[in-house]
Amino acid sequence: MKKGIFGCFGCLGLIVVIIAFFAIMSAIFTGGNDSSSESSKKSTSKDNGKTYKVGDTVKLDGLEFTVNDVSTANQVGTNGVEQNAKGEFVVLNVTVRNNNDKGLMMNSNYFKLIKGDTTSEADTVASTSANQENSPDDTGFLGETINPENEQTAKVVFDVSSNIANSNDKVVQVQSGAFGTKTAKIKLN
């Protein structure tokens, strides 16, 4: 019987460790400050409800997102390191500004391409290749920290079907944190 109780305690201990791990990771990725937690509690809606357009600046939790340009391509990158689309690439030129008091580890996962009920994730490898067209050292948002009062412009690439790429009702969803605490949508056509 002691073995059974120890076994349950072992499972309970494992659950506590897992919860603690996720709490720590959440604090690291969202900056861990109380002001963003309070603003999240005040807002019952995850999405602000407004749809923006290309060129608009979207403000979310101290971040500013601007989609500067949208294009499509079958291939991105330079000779020898080019990436070919399985469908068609939608290439966004995006500027992100950090108005918070802590640096932000940015990546292409802050962006999702949505058409109707279909949600597509950014292609990290294609995004990196597209950014390296200008400079081999430019990795776009991959592993980059945007410090307070700084901004960065980079390409974010989605590999989607031609139907989605050429659709007039596709939007990109941007989010304020690694776990999508607040989101907004930008119409791409």
N, C-alpha and C positions, 0 to 999 in steps of 0.2 A: 504494500500500500504506500509506503514511503516513496517508492520509485515512481508511482503514478503521480503523487503530489509534486515531486521534483520535476517530473516531465511537464506537468501543466505550468509550473513556475518557470521552467525553461522556455516554453512557448510564450508565456506572458512577458518574460524578460526580453525575448526577441522582438515582440510587438512594440514594447516600450522603446527599444533601441531604434527600430525602424521609424517610429513616429518622431523621435528626437532627431534622427538624421534628416528627415524631410523638413522639420522645423528649421534646422540650421541651414540647409540648402536654400530654403525660402528666404531666410533673412539675408543670406549672401547675395542671391540673385535679385532681390527687390530692394537692396540697400539697407534693410533692417531698421529704418527710421520710423518713429511712431507717427509722424505727420502723414505719411502715405497710408498707413494702416487706418488712421482715423478718416481720411478722405475716402478710402474704400468702404468703410462702414457707413458713411453718410450716403453713398450712392448705392441704391438697390439694383440699378441697371448696370450691366457690364458694358453694353454698347451705348454710346451717347445718342444714338438714334438719327443723327444727321448724316447725310451722305455728301461728301465733299467732291471736288473735281480736280483734275490735273492742274497744278499751279497753286492750289490753295494750301495754306499752312494749317495743319491740324495740330492742336495743342492737347496733350494728354499727360497728366501728372508730371509736369515740368519738362516734358520732351516736346519737340516740334518736328513733325514729319511733313515733308513736301515732296510730292512726286513731280519731278521736273519734266520728264519725257517718257513716252511709252513707244516701243517698237517691237517688231517681230523678226525672227531670224530662224534659219535652219541650222546655223552653226555659230558658235562664239569661240573666242580665243585666237591665238596667233599660231603660225605654222609650227607644227610639231606637238602642240599642246591644245589643239582645238577640240571642242566638244560638239558632237552631232546630236541633234534633238531626236528623241524617239517619236515625237509628234511635231510640235512647233514651239520654239522658245518665245515667251513674252518677256521682254527685257525692260525693266524699269530703271530709270535714273532717279535716285532718291537722295535727298539731303535730310540728315537727322541732326538736330541741335539739342544739346543737353543743358537745360537751365536749372538743374538740381544742384545740390551742394556736394555731391559725390560723383566719382567717375562711374560710367556705365559700360559694362562689357556687352557690346552690341554684336548681333549676328543676324543672318538672314531668316532665322526662325521667328523674328518679330513681324514677319509679313506672311500673309496667306492670300491666295488668289481664289475668289469665290464667283461662281456662276450658278445661280439658282441654289440647288441643294448640294452642289459639288464643290468641295474645298480641296485645293491643291497646295502642297507645301513647296517652298522655294528649293531649287536645286543648288546645293552648296558648291558642288564641284563646278557646275556651269557658271555660277555667279563669280567664283574665284577666277575662272578662265576669262570671262568677259571683262573683269576689272584689269587683268594682266595684259589686255590689248594695248593699253596706254603705257604701262610700265610693268616689267616683270616682277617688281617688288610689291605691287599693289594687289592686296588680297581682298579688297573691298571691306565688308564688315566682319569678315572671318577673324575672330580672335582680337579684334580691335577694341580699345577702351576709349570712349569719348569722355574727356574730362569736362568739368563744369565750365560753362560759357563757351565751349568749343562746338564745332559742327564738323560733320564729315559727309561727303557726297560719294556714293558708290552705286554700282549696278546690282540689282537683285533680279535673278533669272528664274523663270518657271518653265518647266518642260510639260506642256499640256497638249491635248488634241487640237487639231486645226479648228474644229468646231468651237472650242472654248477660246482659242487664241483670236479668232476673227469675230467673236461675239460682241454685240453692242451693249450687252448688259453685264459684263464682267466688272468686278470691283476688287480692289486690294484692301484687305483688312490689316490695319496696323495695331500694335498693342504696346502698352506702356511698360511691360515687364516680361521677364522670361516666362511667367505663368499666365500672362494675358490679363492682368488685373483690370485694365480698362482698354476698350477697343473703339475704333472708329473705321468707317469705310470711305474709300476714295474711288469714285467712278472713273474708269480708265478710258472711256470713249466720249 
